[in-house]
Amino acid sequence: MRILMVAARCHPFMGGIETHIQEVGPRLVARGHTVDVLTTDPSGEWPAKEMVRGMSVRRVPAWPKHRDLYVAPGIFTAISRGTWDLIHFQGYGTFVVPIGLLATLRRGLPFVLTFHSGGHSSRLRNAVRGTQHALLRPLISRAAQLIGVSEFEADFFSARMGVPRESFVVIPNGAAMPPPRSSVIVDPSLIVSSGRLERYKGHHQTIAAMPDLIRRVPDARLHIAGAGPYEGALRSLVESLGLEKRVTIAAIPGSERQKLADLLASAGLFVLFSEYEAHPVAVMEALSLRRPVLVSDTSGLGELAAKGLCRAIPLDAGPKEMATAMADELEARRQVPDLALPDWDDCAQALSEVYDDVVNSRLVSRAAPRGTPRPRSETGTQCS
């Protein structure tokens, strides 16, 4: 089967969607599928075409360069001219999606869409989300299959967009990291938080809690692994609190998975006090290395806590409450069991089954005499 994955960004950029494509794409190729990736390059610095782990990646120009709106007319042109059995839209939050959907519907090609939803730091963007959902609904409702990465996400978009819940299937992201090097040992005073440096990710709250935490855990240190537009504000906060020797802010390139695995494995605690996460890859990576995890009780993070995979504190917790929770976790030195987590092989297999169901249903529909009711899909595969 020839599959086109469409996403605003892909490797070498870092993020949940980028990791998802980089993990499941080659696994689908290994299962005999042909996987093409259509994405954008606002910088103009990356190859327009290249092969990446068996996937053919094509990048088209996008504007503006330093925003995440990604207006990319080349997406429409590429889809209009290509030939695929199925198109998989990865993510929904940029102009890439409506442009691509219009081209797909014009061609009459079957498509599926995984929401991969996340928060945003812009008040304006958050304010217009309701309008965005309403405008996308007529396009998204024509998907052969909608995919949520968590039960929370499927329930949320079913209600928000007025699409029946049975139109969704849940396929969580995988949890996989390279084994840490044998020289890596756990530092019981080290806290790690990873993810894009955006305000909604809550890194600033972790920093703000550090003075109270240090009073109880004198050797406590924080490493924030990430890059993004909020970096300057975070560094200013660190300086204003006199935490230059306690807080490190340094991104780890997506290609250096071993380095990230070693950092995570050395942490006494992993935290993510984000306002919104559908099914955070960063948390799953920490859990796969058997690190205790502390999160905000919201969205998909709360779902993970409800399953007993991590501990959650209230979303509106202040610095003192956060510091107390982090200190409790560090001092407990909990031994995290070898959890049965979804992995990327499961995820790729579930997607392959969805693709087969969609394409086979389309073939049956085309072969049926006029007036014959089209059979409804009964796909319900879950990676859990």
N, C-alpha and C positions, 0 to 999 in steps of 0.2 A: 504494500500500500504506500502511496506517495502522500506525505503529510507536510503541510506548511504550518509552521508555528510563527505567529505574528506577535511581536512585543516591542514596546518602546525602546527597551534597552536589553542587551545581553552581555555575556562575558566579552571583554575583561572587566566591565563594570561590576560593582558589588551590590548585592541586594537579594531579597527573597526570590523574586522572579528570575533573576539572572542565575542564581544557584539552581533553581528548579530546572530550567532549560538545560543547563550544563550537566545536570545529573541524569535527567530522564531521557534527554535526546539521544545520547550514545547508547543507552540501554535499549531504546526502541530500534535503533539501527541494528544492534546485535540480535534483535528478534526478527529481523528481515525487512523492516520498514525502511523507506527512503525518507529522510527528514531534512527539509529545507527550513531555514530560519530567515525571516524577513524582519529587519529591525532598522533603527535610525542611528545616525552619527551627527549630532549637532556640531561637533568640533571639526569635522573634516579631516581628522588625523588618522583614522583607521582604514584598512583596506575596504574597498567597495565590495569585493568578493573574496572569500577564502574558505578553506575547508578546516573545520574545527572538530576534532574527534569523530570524524565520519559524517558530520553534518555540513551541508553547504549553507554558508552564512552570507547573506546579502544585506548591505547597509545603504540606506538612502539618506540624502540630506534632510535635516530638520531645523526648525527655527522656533523660538529664539535660542541662541547658543547657551545662555546661562540660566535658562528656566526649564521647568519640566512639563511644559505644555505640549511640546513636540508636534508642531504643525508640519506634516510631512506628506505633501501631495504625491511623492514618489511611491508611497504605499498603495495608493489607488491604481497607479499605472502598473506596478509590478503584479498585483493581484489580477488585474484585467488581462494581462498577457500570459500568465503562467497556466500550468496544467497540474492539478492535484486532485486526489480523491477526496480530501477533507482538509479543512483549515481549522486550526486551533488557535484562538486568540488567548494570549497569556496576559491577564490584567485587563482593567477596564477604565483606568482613571486618566487617560490622556486623549488627545485628539487622534492618535493613531487608531483607536478602536472604531469610532464612528466612520472615519475615512475608509478603513479596511472593511467594515461591515457593509457599507454602501456598495463597494466594489464586489464583495462576495455575493450579496443578494442580486446584484445586476447580472452576475455570471450564473446564478442559480446553483452555486456550490454549497454542499452541506458544511455546517460549521458547528463547533463547540466552543464554549468560553469558560475559562476559569477566572474567577474574580480576583484572587490574590489581593484583596483589599487591604489598605493601610490607612494610617492617619495622615494628617497634613498640618503643617505649622501655620499656614496662611488662614487668617480669619475669613477673608473673602472666599477662598476656595471652599472652606468648610460651610460657609453660608449658602453657597450656590449648589451644594451637593444634592439637595432635594430636587432642584430644577434639572440638574444633570441626569439624575436617575429617571425623572419623568421623560426627558427627551430621548434617553437611550432605550426606554422600555419597549417601544414598538420594534426596534431593531433586535434587541436581545431576546425578546419573546419568540423570535423565529429561529432560535438556535435548536439544533437537533438534540443537544444536551447541554445543560448548564452544570458547572462543577463548582462546589465549594471546598475549600481546604479544611474546613471544620464545620461541625454541626451549627455552631454559632453563625458562621458566615452564610450558610445555606438558609437558615431561618431568617436572618437579617435581611437578605436581599429578596427572599420570597415575599416578606411583608412589605419592604420598602418599595419594591417595583411592582407589586401586585401580580407576581407570577406564581402559579401553583407550586407548592413545595415538592410535589411529585415530579416536577420538571428538573429537579436537582439531584445530583449524586455527590456524595462526599468522598473525596480522595485527599487525605492529608499529605503534607510534605514529608519527606523522609528525614531520618535522623542518622547521619553517618559522618564520621570524621576518621582520618588516619589514626592509628594507635600512637599515643605519645611516645617519644623516645625514652629509652630505659633510664636516662639520666634525670628525667623530670620527676620532681617530688612536689607534693602539695605544700603550699605556703599557707598556713592557717590564718595569716593576717591579710592575705591578698583578696581583694574583691575585683571582679572583672565584669564589665558591661560592654557589650558589643552591639553595633548597629549604626546606621546612618546618623550623622550629627544633625538632627532636626530637633526643634524645641519639643514637639509632641512625644519624642522618644523618652523624655524624662531624665536625660543624663544630668541636667542642671540640678534636679532634685537630689540625686545621689551625691553630687558635690556639696550641696548645701547641708546635707546631713553629716558630712565628714567631721566637722568640729565636735559635734556631740558624740559621734562614734569614737573618736580618738580619746575622749575623756574616759571612756569605758574600755576600749581596746587600744592601748597606747601605740602599738606598732601597726595599726591599720593603714593600708594603702589601697589606692584605687587605680585601676588601669581601664581606660575607655578606649576600645579598639574600634575606630571608625573615622570617616571623613564626611564632610558636608558643610552646608552654608552656616550652621550654627557654631562652628568651631571657634570663631573669634569671640563670641559671647561667652562660651564655656571657659576659654583661657582667661578672659577678663575676670570671670567669677572666681576661678582658682587663685588668681593673683590678689584679688580683693580680700580673700579669706586667708591669705598667707599659706596656701597649701601647695606651693610649687614643688616641695620635696615629697609630698604625699600623693599627688595625683599626676598620672601620666596620660596624655592624650596622643595616641599614635595609631594610624591606620595600618592594617596588614593587607597587602594586595591579595586579591582573590586567588591568584595563582600559587600563593604560599600557604597552602592548606596545612602543611606540617607545622609551620610556625604558629598558626592559629590554634591547632590542636594542642601543641605544647603549652601555649599560654592558658587555654581553657583548663587543661588538665592540672595546671599548677595552682589554680584558684581555690581558696578556701570557700568561696561563695560566688555564684553568678547572679547578677541582678538585672532586671529590666522593668523600670517603672514607667512604661509607655502608657499613653492614653488610649491607644487602639492598636491591636494586632489581631489578625485573623487566625493565623497559625504560625507563630514566629520561628523561622529557621534557626535563628541564633539560640533560642531556648532549647530547641530540639538537639542542636549540636552539643550544647553543654550537658544535657541529660544523657546523650549517647556516651559521654566521657565520665558519666556517673558523678557529676558535680551537683551539690545542692543548689537549688534555684529559688530565688525570691522575686515575686512579681507583683504588679498592681492587679487588684481584683476587678478586671474589666474585660469585655470582649472575649477573644479567644484565649487570653491569658487566664481568665477566670475558669474557662472550660478545662484547661490543663490542670489547674489547681483542684477543681472538683473531681478530677480523675485520680487525684493523689500523686501527680507527677511532680508537683512543686508546692510551695507555700505562697499564699497571697495575702496582701494587706490592703486596706481600703484605698481607693483611687485618690481620695482627698487627704491622705495621711500627710502630716507635716514633718519637718526635719527631725524633730525629737522622736516621733513614732517610728519613722524610717530607721533612725540610728539604733533605736532599741531593738527593732526586728533584725537588723543586720548583725548587731552584737550577739543577740540570742543565737542566730544561725552559726556565726563564727565560733562561738564558745561551745556549741553543742557538738561540733565536728561530726555531723551526721554521716554515717556510712550509707551511701545511696545504693540500693540493690541493683542488680543487673536487670533493668526494666525491659519489658517486651514493647519496644517502640516500633512504629512503622518505619520501614526503610525504603530506599529509593528503588530497589528491585520490585517491592510491592507496588509502589506508586506507578512505575512504568508498566507493570503487568495490568494494573487496573485501567490505566489509560488505553492500553492496547485493546482491552476488552470493550471499552467504550467505543473506540474507533471501529472495531469490527461490527459492533451492534448497529452503529449509525450507517455504515456503508452497506451492510447486508439488508437493513430495513429499507434503504433507498432502492436497492436492486429489486427487492420484493415488490415495492410500490410501483416501480416502473414496469415490472412484468405483469402486474395484476390487470385484468380487464377493467375498462372504465366503469366506475360505479362501485367497485369493490372497496370496502372500507380498508383503510391503511392500518396495519397492525401497529399498536402502540409499543414503544420500547419498554422493556422490563429490566433494563440495566440497573443494577443496584450495588455494584462492586464498591467495597470500602477497604482502604488500607488501614485497618486498625486491629 
